[in-house]
């Protein structure tokens, strides 16, 4: 009898908890939502985040406050969300930084694959390889051929994007000298001045110099050409190089957030990402508006971490000391 009573009490407790969760989700949101952005204000990422926040606010009927939390290669802002109360009022506008850091460092204090629930992708931003106009090649195909013919002759700069550049070198089988800079502006400036032959950066960073003829675009790392901006610039993929990679941004919530709230956020996000104004504003800067199901976003995270783990085996010199 006592065991039966205990079982009945447990069932009732679960039922009450379920009713409370459903009621809570139905009233969500009833106050402002904090959108943590683990990047500093003013950059292209912040622009996309604020544009998304405006759209999400309209769709969800509450204010969405952008909270910039840069530092530790996005770990600081990401950790703030991973350890937040899972009630849907603190969410992350994040990307693949934590999974990359989980392999190469600085290691986050949480597991990027389990500490947060993915909601949906929001945007993708491909990289571009651009060259000084005086270089003897004008396309990625010509650059790869020249680099293979004269290993080590040509140089490429980036804003500390060592892992991405080394992956490109490995997959295109070229030997070029990578010179990392502290910031993207100086990396591009020295390519314009001819101090380095090429520069590797996100498309929005290099687009102004390409459009004014100060640099020539060789190739982009998207899965398909950027037909609205650079229709004549090939992707590395179409050249037979397995390099469909870039920066992605998506919405994540602390693990354990009620499913109904995650669904509400996903539906609202899909509506924002599907709006023509949002799509056009991102495209004008070289970014692609995109959405996904949570499972698709999680698979992307798992797959990318696997790519980094394999690269770490072949290029252990890329690991920070704390990660070795």
Phi and psi in degrees as a GROMACS rama.xvg file:
@    title "Ramachandran Plot"
@    xaxis  label "Phi"
@    yaxis  label "Psi"
@TYPE xy
-62.7783  -41.2119  UNK-2
-63.0518  -39.2128  UNK-3
-64.9107  -41.048  UNK-4
-63.6336  -40.1937  UNK-5
-64.0293  -41.665  UNK-6
-63.8585  -42.3983  UNK-7
-61.4652  -41.7586  UNK-8
-64.2728  -38.7969  UNK-9
-65.9959  -41.9686  UNK-10
-63.5772  -42.6471  UNK-11
-62.5216  -40.4239  UNK-12
-63.19  -42.7178  UNK-13
-64.1534  -41.4574  UNK-14
-63.4783  -43.8824  UNK-15
-63.3123  -41.642  UNK-16
-61.6684  -41.2418  UNK-17
-63.9013  -42.5764  UNK-18
-63.774  -40.559  UNK-19
-64.1844  -43.1413  UNK-20
-63.6268  -43.542  UNK-21
-63.5152  -42.9644  UNK-22
-63.8077  -41.5745  UNK-23
-63.3826  -42.3977  UNK-24
-66.3545  -37.0198  UNK-25
-65.4058  -32.3011  UNK-26
-86.8387  -3.94026  UNK-27
-79.1607  137.046  UNK-28
-94.7408  146.546  UNK-29
-115.885  11.0803  UNK-30
-157.237  179.901  UNK-31
-64.714  147.809  UNK-32
-104.946  135.319  UNK-33
-96.1088  118.516  UNK-34
-101.212  104.059  UNK-35
-80.108  128.488  UNK-36
-118.215  110.852  UNK-37
-80.3242  35.455  UNK-38
-134.396  156.075  UNK-39
-70.1692  157.375  UNK-40
-70.4626  153.602  UNK-41
100.777  -17.4557  UNK-42
-90.9839  -177.863  UNK-43
-64.9236  -34.9836  UNK-44
-64.9116  -44.0566  UNK-45
-62.4343  -36.8525  UNK-46
-61.4607  -46.922  UNK-47
-64.5966  -41.6422  UNK-48
-62.5882  -43.1027  UNK-49
-71.4562  -35.3967  UNK-50
-64.2761  -42.0552  UNK-51
-65.5842  -42.4252  UNK-52
-59.8719  -39.9058  UNK-53
-61.9238  -45.9577  UNK-54
-65.9052  -41.7012  UNK-55
-63.8971  -39.5811  UNK-56
-59.2168  -43.7843  UNK-57
-64.9685  -41.3801  UNK-58
-73.5916  -32.6212  UNK-59
-100.427  -11.791  UNK-60
80.2859  18.6417  UNK-61
-142.075  159.855  UNK-62
-65.3077  141.934  UNK-63
-119.506  110.994  UNK-64
-96.9996  122.098  UNK-65
-79.4418  127.496  UNK-66
-121.393  100.002  UNK-67
-74.1298  121.799  UNK-68
-130.804  70.3536  UNK-69
-76.0874  166.908  UNK-70
126.037  150.741  UNK-71
54.063  42.3396  UNK-72
56.1686  44.0101  UNK-73
80.8427  -1.90001  UNK-74
-67.225  -34.8761  UNK-75
-64.154  -51.8572  UNK-76
-65.5237  -40.362  UNK-77
-64.3198  -39.6176  UNK-78
-65.0182  -36.4738  UNK-79
-59.7108  -35.3191  UNK-80
-80.846  -42.4471  UNK-81
-57.1315  -31.7616  UNK-82
-102.487  7.58003  UNK-83
-80.6288  164.37  UNK-84
-63.7308  131.268  UNK-85
-81.1732  66.3966  UNK-86
-118.932  5.58853  UNK-87
84.3985  2.00439  UNK-88
-100.374  -5.82734  UNK-89
-130.917  112.004  UNK-90
-130.599  165.088  UNK-91
-115.384  130.65  UNK-92
-97.0936  88.4963  UNK-93
-125.954  -179.329  UNK-94
-139.345  -148.46  UNK-95
-88.507  8.6342  UNK-96
-55.2264  -50.7685  UNK-97
-61.429  -37.5128  UNK-98
-69.0403  -35.7876  UNK-99
-66.3896  -44.7504  UNK-100
-64.3352  -31.2712  UNK-101
-62.4568  -23.372  UNK-102
-99.5195  -50.816  UNK-103
-97.8102  -14.0387  UNK-104
86.9467  160.841  UNK-105
-68.0429  131.704  UNK-106
-66.0742  133.281  UNK-107
-73.2006  161.268  UNK-108
-86.7045  8.94865  UNK-109
-138.113  163.255  UNK-110
-86.6651  113.101  UNK-111
-60.3625  -23.2451  UNK-112
-91.2347  -8.86069  UNK-113
-131.445  -17.3156  UNK-114
-78.3025  -16.3606  UNK-115
-135.898  151.554  UNK-116
-96.8097  122.284  UNK-117
-70.1049  143.487  UNK-118
-109.006  -57.2653  UNK-119
-169.76  150.217  UNK-120
-68.9633  155.826  UNK-121
-124.172  -42.9047  UNK-122
-156.747  155.168  UNK-123
-126.211  142.788  UNK-124
-131.286  113.839  UNK-125
-79.9676  163.935  UNK-126
-90.9231  164.107  UNK-127
-133.873  144.046  UNK-128
-106.389  121.239  UNK-129
-124.444  157.321  UNK-130
-130.821  156.912  UNK-131
-60.9552  138.373  UNK-132
-56.9275  -20.7993  UNK-133
-86.0004  -6.22543  UNK-134
-67.25  152.21  UNK-135
-80.2751  9.01757  UNK-136
-128.602  149.32  UNK-137
-122.589  -2.68911  UNK-138
-136.894  164.591  UNK-139
-62.7626  -38.0101  UNK-140
-61.9188  -43.8086  UNK-141
-67.4844  -37.7596  UNK-142
-63.7736  -44.178  UNK-143
-61.8039  -42.5741  UNK-144
-63.5594  -43.8217  UNK-145
-65.7666  -40.1131  UNK-146
-67.8993  -34.5536  UNK-147
-72.6163  -32.4879  UNK-148
-73.3597  -32.1985  UNK-149
-131.958  75.8113  UNK-150
-56.8944  133.312  UNK-151
81.6752  -0.966993  UNK-152
-77.1064  -37.2418  UNK-153
-101.422  151.577  UNK-154
-119.293  154.133  UNK-155
-140.377  134.674  UNK-156
-104.408  162.367  UNK-157
-162.123  167.642  UNK-158
-92.2155  72.4073  UNK-159
60.1812  29.6831  UNK-160
-92.1914  47.6425  UNK-161
-54.5967  -46.6279  UNK-162
-63.6135  -44.565  UNK-163
-66.64  -41.0874  UNK-164
-67.1322  -42.1488  UNK-165
-65.5072  -34.4052  UNK-166
-66.6666  -39.9147  UNK-167
-63.4089  -44.0832  UNK-168
-61.2182  -41.9719  UNK-169
-67.1694  -41.0122  UNK-170
-82.3085  -25.2399  UNK-171
-94.3212  -5.53856  UNK-172
58.3189  47.8713  UNK-173
-119.202  152.644  UNK-174
-115.008  95.0471  UNK-175
-121.539  153.49  UNK-176
-82.8949  116.922  UNK-177
-91.9486  126.594  UNK-178
-118.21  102.814  UNK-179
-77.9471  138.724  UNK-180
-112.914  164.44  UNK-181
-72.7858  -27.7603  UNK-182
-142.486  156.757  UNK-183
-69.1174  -31.9039  UNK-184
-62.2471  -46.7123  UNK-185
-69.8972  -35.1447  UNK-186
-61.5498  -40.771  UNK-187
-73.7688  -39.4478  UNK-188
-60.2192  -42.1312  UNK-189
-70.6847  -27.8263  UNK-190
-70.9786  -39.9264  UNK-191
-61.701  -40.2894  UNK-192
-78.6067  -11.079  UNK-193
87.4072  9.48539  UNK-194
-69.485  -29.8878  UNK-195
-129.609  157.87  UNK-196
-77.9346  -38.294  UNK-197
-138.406  168.552  UNK-198
-140.022  144.02  UNK-199
-118.051  119.695  UNK-200
-159.964  170.908  UNK-201
-63.9941  147.909  UNK-202
-53.2219  -45.9045  UNK-203
-60.2965  -27.2284  UNK-204
-71.4932  -39.2708  UNK-205
-97.0607  -13.3631  UNK-206
-56.7649  -43.7498  UNK-207
-59.7297  -41.6622  UNK-208
-69.0558  -33.6034  UNK-209
-69.9389  -42.8776  UNK-210
-66.884  -27.1771  UNK-211
-94.2354  1.02987  UNK-212
82.7325  6.8405  UNK-213
-76.094  -24.3862  UNK-214
-134.722  155.434  UNK-215
-113.092  129.421  UNK-216
-74.224  127.517  UNK-217
-96.8079  -44.8235  UNK-218
-166.01  157.719  UNK-219
-121.517  158.231  UNK-220
-101.221  16.1383  UNK-221
-79.9945  167.686  UNK-222
-73.7487  -24.5365  UNK-223
-139.19  162.281  UNK-224
-64.001  152.324  UNK-225
-88.3023  79.0933  UNK-226
-63.7274  -27.9555  UNK-227
-77.9504  -25.9114  UNK-228
-109.837  -47.5616  UNK-229
-135.86  65.6471  UNK-230
-63.409  -23.5772  UNK-231
-95.6036  2.73901  UNK-232
-98.9844  122.383  UNK-233
-75.5327  160.188  UNK-234
-90.8914  158.895  UNK-235
-70.0846  -29.933  UNK-236
-60.4053  -43.2333  UNK-237
-70.4325  -12.1346  UNK-238
-92.0453  3.32232  UNK-239
89.8798  9.76092  UNK-240
-97.4219  123.581  UNK-241
-76.1398  81.6665  UNK-242
-146.96  56.7125  UNK-243
-91.6416  86.2571  UNK-244
-146.652  153.427  UNK-245
-175.671  -164.002  UNK-246
-96.2439  134.968  UNK-247
-121.547  152.876  UNK-248
-127.392  139.083  UNK-249
-150.967  170.814  UNK-250
-98.7527  132.921  UNK-251
-133.621  152.073  UNK-252
-128.761  157.59  UNK-253
-56.8423  141.74  UNK-254
-56.6484  138.197  UNK-255
96.656  -0.694963  UNK-256
-62.9891  134.054  UNK-257
-52.0733  139.605  UNK-258
-58.1364  -36.5675  UNK-259
-65.3004  -35.0278  UNK-260
-71.4978  -41.9233  UNK-261
-59.2919  -40.7568  UNK-262
-65.8048  -40.0249  UNK-263
-62.0604  -43.6932  UNK-264
-66.3645  -39.078  UNK-265
-64.612  -46.9134  UNK-266
-60.6661  -43.5665  UNK-267
-65.0963  -40.5  UNK-268
-63.8328  -43.0859  UNK-269
-61.3073  -36.2274  UNK-270
-68.0766  -41.5531  UNK-271
-62.7591  -49.4587  UNK-272
-65.4156  -26.0824  UNK-273
-86.0451  -5.12903  UNK-274
-75.3444  135.687  UNK-275
-58.7172  -39.3726  UNK-276
-63.5158  -40.8457  UNK-277
-65.9149  -45.9514  UNK-278
-59.6924  -46.2972  UNK-279
-67.564  -40.1258  UNK-280
-66.1699  -38.1437  UNK-281
-69.4313  -43.1241  UNK-282
-62.0145  -34.9627  UNK-283
-63.112  -23.7812  UNK-284
-103.56  5.61887  UNK-285
92.5674  12.1344  UNK-286
-108.041  158.233  UNK-287
-117.69  121.819  UNK-288
-71.1826  134.438  UNK-289
-153.168  153.468  UNK-290
-131.163  172.483  UNK-291
-161.684  168.989  UNK-292
-83.9582  155.494  UNK-293
-54.1503  -40.3599  UNK-294
-64.7106  -35.6227  UNK-295
-66.8475  -40.2895  UNK-296
-67.3325  -40.3551  UNK-297
-64.2708  -40.1843  UNK-298
-61.4438  -40.1584  UNK-299
-59.2862  -43.2427  UNK-300
-64.5289  -44.2072  UNK-301
-64.4249  -44.2238  UNK-302
-63.7723  -41.9105  UNK-303
-66.996  -40.4498  UNK-304
-62.4834  -35.7243  UNK-305
-63.7194  -39.868  UNK-306
-60.5041  -45.1442  UNK-307
-66.803  -36.9449  UNK-308
-63.7229  -39.5689  UNK-309
-68.4661  -39.3271  UNK-310
-66.1789  -35.8678  UNK-311
-63.7005  -31.5909  UNK-312
-69.762  -41.1107  UNK-313
-84.415  -20.48  UNK-314
-135.712  66.0155  UNK-315
-63.0714  -16.2995  UNK-316
-67.7822  -14.202  UNK-317
-79.4738  -15.7714  UNK-318
-70.9555  136.114  UNK-319
-69.8393  158.235  UNK-320
-53.6528  -41.5684  UNK-321
-69.4543  -16.4457  UNK-322
-96.0622  -9.39201  UNK-323
